[in-house]
Amino acid sequence: MEQQVKRIAVFDLDGTSLRGQSGALFSVYLWKRGLVSPRRTLALTAWAAKYKLHLLHDQNRSRELVFGALKGMTASQIEQVMDDFCDEVIIPRIRPAAVREVARLKAQGVVTVLVSATFERIAERSARVLGVDGWVATKMEKDAAGNYTGRVEGEVTAGPGKIRATARWCDEHLGPGQWEIAYAYGDHYTDQELLALAETACAVCPTRTLRRMANRAGWAILDWDHKD
């Protein structure tokens, strides 16, 4: 008997399922606690400005800048800082509309996956709140002793990297050739390749650039901050 192909819904986190950008929010969180120097804060601010102006090419830079601020801390200490950050900052910013959309699609038998450029620890805790079936995010390298090196392991899960990460997760959990992207949700122009692959593409609270792309492509434009 031929196995039925699973329908997948891919959700972005930053700016889509989450109000705000987790990387920027984490940088501010660390700065307020005296864990980021003024010089490193300026470097992160410059990176954010380039990202906004579409001048960014090195996706690894910001992640390594953030983890560089935590040098000298054990893996468990770093993870505790990230857990506290999620509890205090990230979870309250998860959009209720995203939680409802995940639940709606799961009720229809759609497999839901969070695919994000954020750190794995943040994505994992966000995934629990959203109720998705799985998640993929940027992994930070650890050495043989289990300590973070401050470097990205593999590639940042952004742009075309989201497509590769989605394919790896789906092939591993559902089987090669046994899935298709039915829905995709994103807010930034770097999500365009992923959105273009979906049967139903949704630009959620999109940036100006993605809004123009969505209008040209005929994608749905959703406002998940709208009050019912």
Phi, psi and omega in degrees: 000131182290133181283138181285135179289131181280139176267132187247143170239123183254125181248129169281158178262289188299122178080349182248283177282343182239136173282106180109180181251121185299323181297313179294318180296322179292321178299316179296319180301315180293320180298316180297334181262011176072022182263353180237128180287159176304321180297315180292325177297319177297319179296319178293322178296318178296321178297316181297321179295319178295321178299315181294326182270006179065030180256005186274134177235325182267096182289337182288333192304309185294321181295320181287329175297316180295310182292334176297331179291340183259012180301136181100345177270149176287165179300319181293325177293317178297316181293328176292319176301316181292323178295317178297319178300316179298315181296320185275327189242312189285307185303318178295344182262358176296129184286125177305325180297327177292318178298317179295321181292320176300313181297320180298315182289322178297326178295337179268002179088010179279137177276125185253134184225132173268123180234114190219151176281352182290174179292149183305317184299319179291317180296319181298314182288326176293322180298324179296318181292318181291331180085019181289162181282335181199172181207152176219138180207183182286128182260135177262139186289143172239149178274185184297335180272358179088012178265146178291134179273343184093358180255152175286137174265122184077229180237156174293138182278074183218155178057226178300338177298332177293324179294314180296319180294319178298316180297318180297315181296314183292319178298320182289319187265336184241340179103139178302132179077004184252020181210161175211148180276107181272322182224146173217141183231124179209166182237345190242156182298336178289351176272000189299321181296319179293315180300322182294338181276344187276147173297319176235113181257135182231121174268113186259121181042054192288155169294166182302318181295314180292326177300317177297317179298317181297319179297319180291322184274347182080024178281154176292143176243118186245141175249098182276004174258357181294134179273124179293000000 
